Amino acid sequence: MSDLIRDAPIGQIIRYFSGNRLLQYPEERPDYQLPPTYSSRRVSLPEDQSHTKEAESAPQSPNLDKEQEDKESSDTEEEESDTEKFASDQSTRTGVPSLKKSTSGIEKVDTRTAPQTDLERQVTTATLKKSVSQPIKPKKLDDGTVLVDWYDTDDPANPQNWTFGKKTFAAFQIYIYTLAVYMGSAIYAPSEQGVMNAFGVSIQQSAMGLSLYVAAYGIGPLLWSPLSEIPFIGRNPPYLITFGIFVILLVPDALAPNFDTLMAMRFLLGFFGSPCLATGGASLQDLYSFIKLPYALSVWALAATCGPALGPIISGFSVAAKNWRWSQWEMLWLSGPVWVVMFLFLPETSASKILLRRAQRLRRATGNMNFKSQSEIDQANMKVHDVVVEALWRPFQLILLDPSIAFTAVYVALVYGIYYSFFEAFPLVYVEMYHMTLGEMGLTFLSITVGVLIAIGTYWPYIYYIVEPEIKQHGLGAPERRLIPALVVCFLCPIGLFLFGWTAKASIHWIVSVIGVGIFTTGVFLLIQCIFLYLPLSYPQYAASLFAGNDFLRSAVAAGAIHFARPLFNNLGIGPGVSLLAAFTVVCCGGIFVLYYYGAKLRARSRFTVKTAA
C-alpha cells in the first residue's frame, strides 16, 4: 500500500515537500546497492564519503575498466542464455522472430512507434512462459551514457510486473474516471426541457448543452494525448489537473445564471474531461501485455458506452422531482469522490516517466551523470513543430489520404452518431408515444448496458479460445484477421435499427423496440472493438494519431446527430427516419467485407505503411 501511495499524486507531493525523505524509493535508501550490471569502478554507489575519496585516490590500472566490462558482458550472456534459448524455440515454433527479454517495455506492445515486425517480436515475448528472473544489462552508448532500464525481467517497478491486485485497482480508477466523464454528457438530456423553459430558448438551443459537451471531448484529445506522451509529464498530471478543473467547473455549471454561461460551462466540461478518452487506453496498455490487453480495453469500452446510457437513468427521476439543475449537481457528487480516489491512489503507469525518474535518482545517489533513460534522450530531441504536426495535422492527414483509415473513421462516426441520436429519439418514442415519465424513459437506456454485457460475454470467450491460441501458435498474422467477428456483427446494427424504428408504436409493446436498441448496441460494441484492434496493427507507428482522428470525427458527427435527429424523426417519422440511418449501416457492412478481403492490397499502396526489409 505504501508503494501505491508513494507513486500516486499525493505521494509525490509528500516526497517533494519532505525533500524525498518520506516515501523513499529503493535508490534513495542508505542500504541500497546498485545491481551488478550497473556497477563498475567508474560507476559505483559509495557506501560513505570516505570510501568514495579512497577510491578516487587509489591508483587504477588502465585496463581495469575494459576487463570489468568484458567480465560483465560474459556474465550477462551466461545469465540470459536460458531465456534466449526459450525465445529461440518459441520463434521457431511460431514463425515469429525472437526477442530478448531485455527491453524496457517487456511484454508491452508499443503500437505508437513499433513497425509490424517489432509488434511480431513483442508478441513473441508476451507469450513466453514465465521463467526465472533474469538481470537486464543496461546498454552503454559510445559517449559513455548508460541507459537506465528495468533491473531485471521481474522488476516490480515495471507496471507490467505489478501484482494482479495493484493492476486491477489502477485499471478500476481509469474505468470509473471514464464512466464519470461519459456520464456527464447524457446526464444533461432530461434537463433539456427545463433549460428551455428557464431561459426561454428553443429545444434545439437547449440541446446544445449535450452537443457542445460531446464536441469538446473530441477536441480535447488533440492536446492531451501528445502531452501524456512527453516523458517528463507522463499520464497522471493531465488526468489529475484537468479532472480537478472539471470538478470545479461543475459548480458554476449547476449555478449558471444565464443560458450563455451554461453553454460555455458545458463545452469546458467536455474539453477538460477528455483526457480519459485520449490516454485511458494508453494507461491500460502500460499495465497489460498484448495478449491480455483486449480484456482490459473491453471493460474500458463498457464504461465509455454505458456512461451516457446511465446518465438519463440517474437524472431522469431527480430532474422530474426537483429541477433541471439537479443533473449537474449529481455529476459533482459523482466526480468529486472519483477525483479524490485518483489523487490518493492512482500510480503513474508510463514506463518512460518511471525510468526517467529512476535515472534521476541514480544520478543523485551516485553522482554519475552518465545515467540516463532512453526517454530523457528522446525528450531532449523533441521539437515543438513535430509535436504540433503529430497532434493537429497527422490525424486528419491519415483520414484524408488513406481509404481504409477514412472508411473505418466514417463507419465508427456513423454508428456513434446514431447512438447519440437516441438521446433525442427516446423522448419522442417513450414519452410522447408510450407516455412514460422522464425517469421511466431513462430506464429504457438500460437496454444499452444489457447489449454491451452480452457483447462482452461473447467477445471474451472468442479472444480466449480462438484468438489467444492462434497468436501463440502462429503469431499475429494479417491485421485483417482482427476483422473476422466484424463480418458477422456488422449486420446486427441495421437489424437492431430496423427493429427499433418499425416497432416504436403505441400498438406494440415498448419492450420490442428496446430489444432492437440492445441488438444495435451489441453490434456497435463488437464492431468498434474489431476496428480498434485492426487500426494499430495496420499502421502501428501512427496509432496515437489514428485514435485522435477517430475520436475527433466521431465526436463531431455525434454532436451533429444530436441536432439533426429531432427534425429528422419529426419530419419523416420514427420508422422512416431510423430506416434511413440503418441504410447507411447496410452500405458500411459491404465496406467491412471489402476491407477484409482487399485490406492488404490497400495497405501496400498506402503512403503510411512502414516498409520493412524482408
C-alpha positions as CSV (number, residue, x, y, z in Angstrom):
1,M,0.0,0.0,0.0
2,S,2.9,2.4,0.8
3,D,4.3,1.9,-2.7
4,L,0.9,2.6,-4.2
5,I,0.5,5.9,-2.3
6,R,4.1,6.8,-3.0
7,D,3.5,6.6,-6.8
8,A,0.2,8.4,-6.6
9,P,0.0,12.2,-6.8
10,I,-0.4,12.6,-3.1
11,G,2.7,10.6,-2.5
12,Q,4.7,12.7,-5.0
13,I,3.6,15.9,-3.2
14,I,4.6,14.4,0.2
15,R,8.0,13.5,-1.3
16,Y,8.5,17.0,-2.7
17,F,7.8,18.9,0.5
18,S,9.8,16.4,2.6
19,G,12.8,16.7,0.4
20,N,12.4,13.0,-0.6
21,R,12.9,11.9,3.0
22,L,9.5,10.3,3.2
23,L,8.1,7.5,1.0
24,Q,11.6,6.8,-0.4
25,Y,12.4,4.7,-3.4
26,P,15.0,1.9,-3.1
27,E,17.7,4.0,-4.7
28,E,17.3,6.7,-2.0
29,R,17.7,4.4,1.0
30,P,21.1,4.2,2.8
31,D,21.4,0.4,2.4
32,Y,20.8,0.5,-1.4
33,Q,23.2,-1.4,-3.6
34,L,23.5,-0.9,-7.4
35,P,22.7,-4.1,-9.3
36,P,25.8,-5.8,-10.5
37,T,25.1,-5.0,-14.1
38,Y,25.3,-1.3,-13.3
39,S,28.4,-1.5,-11.0
40,S,31.9,-0.8,-12.2
41,R,35.0,1.1,-11.0
42,R,33.7,4.1,-12.9
43,V,30.0,3.7,-11.9
44,S,29.6,2.7,-8.3
45,L,27.5,3.6,-5.3
46,P,29.7,4.8,-2.4
47,E,28.9,3.3,1.0
48,D,30.1,6.5,2.6
49,Q,32.2,9.6,1.7
50,S,35.5,8.2,3.0
51,H,35.2,5.2,0.7
52,T,34.5,7.5,-2.2
53,K,37.6,9.6,-1.6
54,E,39.7,6.5,-1.1
55,A,38.5,5.0,-4.4
56,E,39.2,8.3,-6.2
57,S,42.8,8.5,-4.8
58,A,43.7,4.8,-5.4
59,P,45.8,4.1,-8.5
60,Q,43.9,2.3,-11.2
61,S,45.0,0.0,-14.0
62,P,44.3,1.5,-17.4
63,N,42.9,-1.9,-18.5
64,L,40.7,-2.3,-15.4
65,D,37.6,-0.8,-16.9
66,K,37.9,-2.8,-20.0
67,E,38.4,-6.1,-18.1
68,Q,35.4,-5.2,-15.9
69,E,33.2,-4.6,-18.9
70,D,34.3,-7.8,-20.6
71,K,33.5,-9.7,-17.4
72,E,30.1,-8.1,-17.0
73,S,29.3,-8.9,-20.7
74,S,30.3,-12.5,-20.3
75,D,28.3,-12.9,-17.1
76,T,25.2,-11.3,-18.6
77,E,25.4,-13.5,-21.7
78,E,25.5,-16.6,-19.5
79,E,22.6,-15.3,-17.4
80,E,20.5,-14.6,-20.5
81,S,21.3,-17.9,-22.3
82,D,18.3,-19.8,-20.9
83,T,15.9,-17.0,-21.8
84,E,17.3,-16.6,-25.3
85,K,17.1,-20.4,-25.9
86,F,13.4,-20.5,-24.9
87,A,12.7,-17.4,-27.1
88,S,14.5,-19.1,-30.0
89,D,12.5,-22.2,-29.5
90,Q,9.3,-20.2,-29.4
91,S,10.1,-18.3,-32.5
92,T,10.9,-21.5,-34.4
93,R,7.5,-22.9,-33.4
94,T,5.5,-19.7,-34.2
95,G,7.5,-18.5,-37.2
96,V,8.0,-15.1,-35.4
97,P,11.5,-13.6,-34.8
98,S,12.7,-14.0,-31.3
99,L,13.3,-11.1,-28.9
100,K,15.4,-10.9,-25.8
101,K,13.6,-10.1,-22.6
102,S,15.7,-7.0,-22.1
103,T,13.6,-4.1,-23.3
104,S,12.1,-1.5,-21.0
105,G,8.7,-2.3,-22.5
106,I,8.8,-6.0,-21.7
107,E,5.6,-7.7,-22.7
108,K,4.3,-4.4,-23.9
109,V,3.3,-3.6,-27.4
110,D,4.3,-0.1,-28.2
111,T,1.9,0.5,-31.1
112,R,2.8,4.2,-31.2
113,T,6.2,3.6,-32.7
114,A,6.9,0.0,-33.5
115,P,6.6,-1.2,-37.1
116,Q,4.8,-4.5,-37.8
117,T,7.9,-6.7,-37.4
118,D,8.6,-5.3,-34.0
119,L,5.0,-6.0,-33.0
120,E,5.5,-9.6,-34.0
121,R,8.7,-9.8,-31.9
122,Q,7.0,-8.3,-28.9
123,V,4.0,-10.6,-29.1
124,T,6.5,-13.5,-29.0
125,T,7.9,-12.1,-25.8
126,A,4.4,-11.7,-24.4
127,T,3.7,-15.3,-25.0
128,L,6.9,-16.6,-23.4
129,K,6.3,-18.9,-20.4
130,K,7.3,-17.4,-17.0
131,S,10.9,-18.3,-16.3
132,V,13.4,-17.5,-13.6
133,S,14.0,-13.7,-13.3
134,Q,16.9,-12.6,-15.5
135,P,19.0,-9.5,-14.9
136,I,18.9,-6.8,-17.6
137,K,22.2,-5.3,-18.6
138,P,21.9,-1.6,-19.4
139,K,23.0,-0.5,-22.8
140,K,26.1,1.7,-22.9
141,L,26.4,4.3,-25.7
142,D,29.5,5.4,-27.4
143,D,29.5,8.7,-25.4
144,G,29.5,6.9,-22.1
145,T,25.8,7.2,-21.4
146,V,24.4,4.3,-19.5
147,L,20.7,3.7,-20.5
148,V,18.7,3.1,-17.3
149,D,16.3,0.2,-17.8
150,W,14.4,-2.3,-15.6
151,Y,16.9,-4.0,-13.3
152,D,15.6,-7.5,-14.2
153,T,12.7,-9.2,-16.0
154,D,10.6,-9.2,-12.9
155,D,11.4,-5.6,-11.8
156,P,8.4,-4.6,-9.6
157,A,8.7,-1.0,-10.8
158,N,7.6,-2.2,-14.3
159,P,3.8,-1.8,-14.5
160,Q,3.7,-5.0,-16.5
161,N,5.0,-6.8,-13.4
162,W,2.7,-5.3,-10.8
163,T,0.6,-7.7,-8.8
164,F,-2.9,-8.6,-10.1
165,G,-4.5,-6.5,-7.3
166,K,-2.4,-3.4,-8.0
167,K,-3.1,-3.6,-11.7
168,T,-6.8,-4.1,-11.1
169,F,-7.1,-1.2,-8.7
170,A,-5.2,1.1,-11.1
171,A,-7.4,0.0,-14.0
172,F,-10.5,0.4,-11.9
173,Q,-9.7,4.0,-11.3
174,I,-9.4,4.6,-15.0
175,Y,-12.7,2.9,-15.5
176,I,-14.7,5.0,-13.0
177,Y,-13.0,8.1,-14.3
178,T,-14.1,7.3,-17.8
179,L,-17.6,6.4,-16.6
180,A,-18.0,9.7,-14.8
181,V,-16.9,11.8,-17.8
182,Y,-19.0,10.0,-20.3
183,M,-22.0,10.0,-18.0
184,G,-21.6,13.8,-17.8
185,S,-22.7,14.1,-21.5
186,A,-26.2,12.4,-21.4
187,I,-27.0,13.1,-17.8
188,Y,-27.9,16.6,-19.2
189,A,-30.6,15.1,-21.6
190,P,-33.5,15.1,-19.1
191,S,-32.7,18.7,-18.3
192,E,-33.3,20.0,-21.8
193,Q,-36.9,20.8,-21.3
194,G,-36.2,22.6,-18.0
195,V,-33.4,24.6,-19.6
196,M,-35.7,25.6,-22.4
197,N,-38.4,26.8,-20.0
198,A,-35.9,28.5,-17.6
199,F,-34.1,30.6,-20.2
200,G,-36.7,30.9,-22.9
201,V,-34.7,29.1,-25.7
202,S,-35.8,26.6,-28.3
203,I,-35.4,22.8,-27.9
204,Q,-32.5,22.9,-30.5
205,Q,-30.7,25.6,-28.5
206,S,-31.3,23.6,-25.3
207,A,-29.8,20.5,-26.9
208,M,-26.5,22.4,-27.4
209,G,-25.8,21.6,-23.7
210,L,-25.3,18.0,-24.8
211,S,-23.8,18.6,-28.3
212,L,-21.2,21.1,-27.1
213,Y,-20.0,18.7,-24.4
214,V,-19.7,15.9,-26.9
215,A,-17.9,18.1,-29.5
216,A,-15.4,19.3,-26.8
217,Y,-14.4,15.9,-25.7
218,G,-13.5,15.2,-29.4
219,I,-11.2,18.3,-29.5
220,G,-9.5,17.7,-26.2
221,P,-7.6,14.6,-27.1
222,L,-5.7,16.5,-29.8
223,L,-4.0,18.4,-27.0
224,W,-4.0,16.0,-24.0
225,S,-2.8,12.9,-25.9
226,P,0.6,14.3,-27.0
227,L,1.2,15.8,-23.6
228,S,0.8,12.5,-21.9
229,E,3.4,11.0,-24.2
230,I,6.1,13.5,-23.1
231,P,8.2,11.6,-20.5
232,F,8.6,14.4,-18.1
233,I,4.8,14.8,-17.9
234,G,3.5,11.2,-18.1
235,R,-0.1,10.1,-17.5
236,N,-1.1,11.4,-14.1
237,P,-0.7,15.2,-14.4
238,P,-3.1,15.6,-17.4
239,Y,-5.5,13.3,-15.6
240,L,-5.5,15.0,-12.2
241,I,-5.2,18.6,-13.3
242,T,-7.8,18.6,-16.0
243,F,-10.2,16.4,-14.0
244,G,-9.8,18.7,-11.0
245,I,-10.8,21.6,-13.2
246,F,-13.7,19.5,-14.4
247,V,-14.9,19.0,-10.9
248,I,-14.6,22.7,-10.0
249,L,-16.4,23.8,-13.2
250,L,-19.4,21.7,-12.2
251,V,-20.3,24.3,-9.6
252,P,-20.7,27.3,-11.9
253,D,-22.3,24.9,-14.4
254,A,-25.0,24.0,-11.9
255,L,-25.4,27.6,-10.8
256,A,-25.4,29.2,-14.3
257,P,-27.4,32.4,-14.2
258,N,-28.0,32.5,-17.9
259,F,-28.0,30.3,-21.0
260,D,-24.7,31.6,-22.4
261,T,-22.8,30.7,-19.2
262,L,-24.4,27.3,-19.1
263,M,-23.3,26.5,-22.6
264,A,-19.8,27.8,-22.0
265,M,-19.5,25.6,-18.9
266,R,-20.8,22.6,-20.8
267,F,-18.2,23.0,-23.5
268,L,-15.4,23.4,-21.0
269,L,-16.5,20.4,-19.0
270,G,-16.3,18.2,-22.2
271,F,-12.8,19.7,-23.0
272,F,-11.3,19.2,-19.6
273,G,-12.9,15.8,-19.1
274,S,-11.5,14.4,-22.3
275,P,-8.0,13.1,-21.2
276,C,-9.6,9.7,-20.3
277,L,-10.6,9.4,-23.9
278,A,-7.1,10.4,-25.1
279,T,-5.0,8.3,-22.7
280,G,-7.2,5.8,-20.9
281,G,-6.4,3.1,-23.4
282,A,-2.7,4.0,-23.3
283,S,-2.7,3.6,-19.5
284,L,-4.2,0.2,-19.8
285,Q,-1.6,-0.7,-22.4
286,D,1.0,0.3,-19.9
287,L,-0.4,-2.3,-17.5
288,Y,-1.3,-5.3,-19.6
289,S,0.5,-7.4,-22.2
290,F,-0.7,-7.5,-25.7
291,I,-2.4,-10.9,-25.1
292,K,-4.4,-9.7,-22.1
293,L,-5.0,-6.1,-23.3
294,P,-8.3,-6.8,-25.2
295,Y,-10.0,-7.8,-21.9
296,A,-8.9,-4.6,-20.2
297,L,-9.9,-2.5,-23.2
298,S,-13.3,-4.1,-23.4
299,V,-14.1,-3.2,-19.8
300,W,-12.9,0.4,-20.5
301,A,-15.2,0.5,-23.5
302,L,-18.0,-0.8,-21.3
303,A,-17.6,2.2,-19.1
304,A,-17.4,4.5,-22.1
305,T,-20.5,3.1,-23.7
306,C,-22.6,2.7,-20.5
307,G,-21.8,6.1,-19.1
308,P,-24.1,8.0,-21.5
309,A,-26.7,5.4,-21.1
310,L,-26.7,5.5,-17.2
311,G,-26.8,9.3,-17.2
312,P,-30.5,9.7,-18.1
313,I,-31.4,7.0,-15.5
314,I,-29.7,8.9,-12.7
315,S,-31.1,12.3,-13.6
316,G,-34.4,11.3,-15.0
317,F,-36.2,10.9,-11.6
318,S,-34.4,13.8,-9.8
319,V,-35.0,16.4,-12.6
320,A,-38.6,15.5,-12.7
321,A,-38.9,15.7,-8.9
322,K,-36.7,18.9,-8.4
323,N,-35.4,20.9,-11.3
324,W,-33.0,20.8,-14.3
325,R,-30.0,21.9,-12.2
326,W,-30.1,18.6,-10.2
327,S,-28.5,16.7,-13.1
328,Q,-25.4,18.9,-12.8
329,W,-25.2,18.6,-9.0
330,E,-25.3,14.8,-9.4
331,M,-22.3,15.0,-11.6
332,L,-20.4,16.9,-8.9
333,W,-21.4,14.3,-6.3
334,L,-20.1,11.5,-8.6
335,S,-16.9,13.2,-10.0
336,G,-15.7,14.7,-6.7
337,P,-15.1,11.4,-4.9
338,V,-13.6,9.9,-8.1
339,W,-11.0,12.7,-8.2
340,V,-10.1,12.2,-4.6
341,V,-9.6,8.4,-5.1
342,M,-7.3,9.1,-8.1
343,F,-5.4,11.8,-6.2
344,L,-4.7,9.4,-3.3
345,F,-4.2,6.1,-5.1
346,L,-3.6,6.4,-8.9
347,P,0.0,5.3,-9.6
348,E,2.0,6.6,-12.6
349,T,1.9,3.9,-15.3
350,S,4.1,5.4,-18.1
351,A,7.3,3.4,-18.4
352,S,9.0,6.3,-19.9
353,K,8.4,8.5,-16.9
354,I,9.1,5.8,-14.4
355,L,12.5,5.1,-15.9
356,L,13.2,8.8,-16.2
357,R,12.6,9.2,-12.5
358,R,14.9,6.2,-11.8
359,A,17.7,7.7,-13.9
360,Q,17.4,11.0,-11.9
361,R,17.6,9.1,-8.6
362,L,20.6,7.1,-9.7
363,R,22.4,10.3,-10.7
364,R,21.7,11.9,-7.3
365,A,22.8,8.7,-5.5
366,T,26.0,8.1,-7.4
367,G,26.9,11.5,-8.7
368,N,27.4,9.9,-12.1
369,M,25.8,12.0,-14.8
370,N,26.1,9.2,-17.4
371,F,22.9,7.5,-16.0
372,K,20.1,8.5,-18.4
373,S,16.9,6.9,-19.6
374,Q,16.1,6.5,-23.2
375,S,13.0,8.7,-22.7
376,E,15.2,11.5,-21.4
377,I,17.3,11.4,-24.6
378,D,14.1,11.2,-26.8
379,Q,12.6,14.1,-24.9
380,A,15.7,16.2,-25.4
381,N,15.4,15.7,-29.1
382,M,11.7,16.6,-29.3
383,K,10.8,19.6,-31.4
384,V,7.6,21.7,-30.8
385,H,7.0,21.6,-34.6
386,D,7.0,17.8,-34.6
387,V,4.6,17.5,-31.6
388,V,2.2,20.0,-33.2
389,V,2.3,18.2,-36.5
390,E,1.6,14.8,-34.9
391,A,-1.2,16.3,-32.7
392,L,-3.0,18.6,-35.1
393,W,-2.2,17.6,-38.7
394,R,-1.3,13.9,-38.8
395,P,-4.8,12.6,-37.6
396,F,-6.5,14.5,-40.5
397,Q,-3.8,13.6,-43.0
398,L,-4.3,9.9,-42.3
399,I,-8.1,10.2,-42.7
400,L,-7.9,12.3,-45.9
401,L,-5.2,10.3,-47.7
402,D,-5.8,6.7,-46.8
403,P,-9.1,5.0,-48.0
404,S,-9.1,2.2,-45.3
405,I,-8.5,4.7,-42.5
406,A,-11.1,7.0,-43.9
407,F,-13.7,4.2,-44.1
408,T,-13.1,3.0,-40.6
409,A,-13.3,6.5,-39.2
410,V,-16.5,7.3,-41.1
411,Y,-18.1,3.9,-40.1
412,V,-17.3,4.4,-36.4
413,A,-18.5,8.1,-36.6
414,L,-21.8,6.9,-38.2
415,V,-22.7,4.3,-35.6
416,Y,-21.6,6.7,-32.8
417,G,-23.7,9.4,-34.2
418,I,-26.7,7.1,-34.4
419,Y,-26.1,6.1,-30.8
420,Y,-26.2,9.7,-29.7
421,S,-29.3,10.3,-31.8
422,F,-31.2,8.0,-29.3
423,F,-31.0,10.7,-26.7
424,E,-33.3,12.8,-28.9
425,A,-35.3,9.9,-30.3
426,F,-36.2,8.3,-27.0
427,P,-38.3,11.2,-25.6
428,L,-40.3,11.2,-28.9
429,V,-40.9,7.4,-28.6
430,Y,-41.2,6.6,-24.9
431,V,-42.5,9.9,-23.5
432,E,-44.8,11.0,-26.3
433,M,-45.9,7.6,-27.7
434,Y,-45.8,5.5,-24.5
435,H,-46.5,8.3,-22.0
436,M,-43.6,7.4,-19.8
437,T,-42.1,9.8,-17.2
438,L,-38.6,11.1,-17.6
439,G,-37.4,8.6,-15.0
440,E,-39.2,5.7,-16.7
441,M,-37.8,6.8,-20.1
442,G,-34.3,6.8,-18.5
443,L,-34.7,3.1,-17.6
444,T,-35.1,2.2,-21.3
445,F,-31.4,3.1,-21.7
446,L,-30.6,0.0,-19.6
447,S,-31.0,-1.8,-22.9
448,I,-27.7,-0.3,-24.0
449,T,-25.9,-1.7,-20.9
450,V,-27.5,-5.1,-21.4
451,G,-26.4,-5.1,-25.0
452,V,-22.8,-4.3,-24.1
453,L,-22.7,-7.0,-21.4
454,I,-24.0,-9.5,-24.0
455,A,-21.3,-8.4,-26.4
456,I,-18.5,-8.8,-23.7
457,G,-20.0,-12.3,-22.8
458,T,-19.4,-13.4,-26.4
459,Y,-16.2,-11.4,-27.1
460,W,-14.1,-12.7,-24.2
461,P,-14.6,-16.4,-25.0
462,Y,-13.7,-15.6,-28.6
463,I,-10.5,-14.0,-27.5
464,Y,-9.6,-16.7,-25.0
465,Y,-10.5,-19.8,-27.0
466,I,-9.7,-18.7,-30.6
467,V,-7.5,-15.5,-30.8
468,E,-5.0,-16.3,-27.9
469,P,-4.2,-19.9,-29.1
470,E,-3.9,-18.7,-32.7
471,I,-1.5,-15.9,-31.8
472,K,0.6,-18.2,-29.6
473,Q,0.8,-20.8,-32.4
474,H,1.1,-18.6,-35.5
475,G,1.9,-15.1,-34.4
476,L,-0.2,-12.0,-35.1
477,G,-1.0,-12.8,-38.7
478,A,-2.5,-10.2,-41.0
479,P,-4.3,-7.3,-39.3
480,E,-7.4,-8.2,-41.3
481,R,-7.8,-11.3,-39.1
482,R,-9.0,-8.9,-36.3
483,L,-12.0,-8.0,-38.5
484,I,-13.4,-11.6,-38.7
485,P,-16.0,-11.0,-35.9
486,A,-17.0,-7.7,-37.6
487,L,-18.1,-9.7,-40.7
488,V,-20.9,-11.1,-38.7
489,V,-21.7,-8.5,-36.1
490,C,-21.9,-5.6,-38.6
491,F,-25.4,-6.9,-39.6
492,L,-26.6,-6.5,-36.0
493,C,-26.5,-2.7,-36.5
494,P,-29.2,-2.5,-39.2
495,I,-31.2,-5.3,-37.8
496,G,-31.4,-3.6,-34.4
497,L,-32.2,-0.2,-36.0
498,F,-35.0,-1.6,-38.2
499,L,-36.5,-3.4,-35.2
500,F,-36.4,-0.3,-33.1
501,G,-37.8,2.0,-35.9
502,W,-40.7,0.0,-37.0
503,T,-41.9,-1.4,-33.6
504,A,-41.8,2.1,-31.9
505,K,-45.6,2.3,-32.0
506,A,-48.2,2.6,-29.3
507,S,-49.9,-0.5,-30.6
508,I,-46.7,-2.6,-30.0
509,H,-45.3,-3.2,-26.5
510,W,-42.4,-1.0,-25.8
511,I,-40.1,-3.9,-24.9
512,V,-39.8,-4.9,-28.6
513,S,-38.2,-1.6,-29.6
514,V,-36.0,-1.7,-26.5
515,I,-34.7,-5.1,-27.6
516,G,-33.9,-3.5,-31.0
517,V,-31.7,-0.9,-29.3
518,G,-29.9,-3.7,-27.4
519,I,-29.2,-5.6,-30.6
520,F,-27.8,-2.5,-32.2
521,T,-25.6,-1.8,-29.2
522,T,-24.2,-5.3,-29.2
523,G,-23.2,-4.9,-32.9
524,V,-21.7,-1.4,-32.4
525,F,-19.6,-2.5,-29.4
526,L,-18.1,-5.6,-31.1
527,L,-17.6,-3.7,-34.3
528,I,-15.6,-0.9,-32.6
529,Q,-13.6,-3.5,-30.7
530,C,-12.6,-5.1,-34.0
531,I,-11.7,-1.8,-35.7
532,F,-9.7,-0.5,-32.8
533,L,-7.6,-3.7,-32.9
534,Y,-7.2,-3.6,-36.6
535,L,-6.0,0.1,-36.9
536,P,-2.9,0.0,-34.7
537,L,-1.8,-3.4,-36.2
538,S,-2.2,-1.9,-39.7
539,Y,-0.3,1.3,-39.0
540,P,1.4,0.8,-35.7
541,Q,3.7,3.9,-35.9
542,Y,0.6,6.2,-36.3
543,A,-1.7,4.5,-33.7
544,A,-1.9,7.6,-31.5
545,S,-2.8,9.8,-34.5
546,L,-5.3,7.3,-35.7
547,F,-7.2,7.2,-32.5
548,A,-7.1,11.0,-32.1
549,G,-8.5,11.5,-35.6
550,N,-11.1,8.8,-34.9
551,D,-12.1,10.5,-31.6
552,F,-12.5,13.9,-33.2
553,L,-14.6,12.7,-36.2
554,R,-16.9,10.5,-34.2
555,S,-17.5,13.2,-31.6
556,A,-18.1,15.8,-34.3
557,V,-20.7,13.6,-36.0
558,A,-22.3,12.7,-32.7
559,A,-22.6,16.4,-31.8
560,G,-24.3,17.0,-35.2
561,A,-26.6,13.9,-34.7
562,I,-28.0,15.4,-31.5
563,H,-29.3,18.3,-33.6
564,F,-30.4,16.6,-36.8
565,A,-32.1,13.7,-35.0
566,R,-35.2,15.5,-33.7
567,P,-36.0,17.3,-37.1
568,L,-35.3,14.0,-38.9
569,F,-37.7,12.0,-36.8
570,N,-40.3,14.7,-36.6
571,N,-40.5,15.2,-40.4
572,L,-40.1,11.6,-41.6
573,G,-41.4,9.7,-38.6
574,I,-39.5,7.3,-36.3
575,G,-39.7,4.3,-38.7
576,P,-38.6,6.0,-42.0
577,G,-36.0,8.2,-40.1
578,V,-34.4,5.3,-38.4
579,S,-34.5,3.3,-41.6
580,L,-32.6,6.0,-43.4
581,L,-29.8,5.7,-40.8
582,A,-30.0,1.9,-41.0
583,A,-29.5,2.1,-44.7
584,F,-26.1,3.8,-44.2
585,T,-25.0,1.0,-41.9
586,V,-26.0,-1.6,-44.5
587,V,-23.7,0.1,-47.0
588,C,-20.9,0.0,-44.4
589,C,-21.4,-3.7,-44.0
590,G,-20.2,-4.1,-47.6
591,G,-17.3,-1.9,-46.8
592,I,-16.1,-4.2,-44.0
593,F,-16.1,-7.2,-46.4
594,V,-14.1,-5.1,-48.9
595,L,-11.6,-4.1,-46.1
596,Y,-11.3,-7.7,-45.0
597,Y,-10.6,-9.2,-48.5
598,Y,-8.6,-6.3,-50.0
599,G,-7.2,-4.5,-46.9
600,A,-3.7,-5.9,-47.5
601,K,-3.6,-4.5,-51.1
602,L,-4.8,-1.1,-49.9
603,R,-2.2,-1.0,-47.2
604,A,0.5,-2.0,-49.7
605,R,-0.3,1.1,-51.7
606,S,-0.6,3.4,-48.7
607,R,2.0,6.1,-48.2
608,F,1.7,5.5,-44.4
609,T,2.7,1.8,-44.4
610,V,6.1,1.1,-42.9
611,K,8.3,-0.6,-45.5
612,T,10.4,-3.2,-43.8
613,A,13.2,-5.3,-45.2
614,A,12.5,-8.9,-45.9
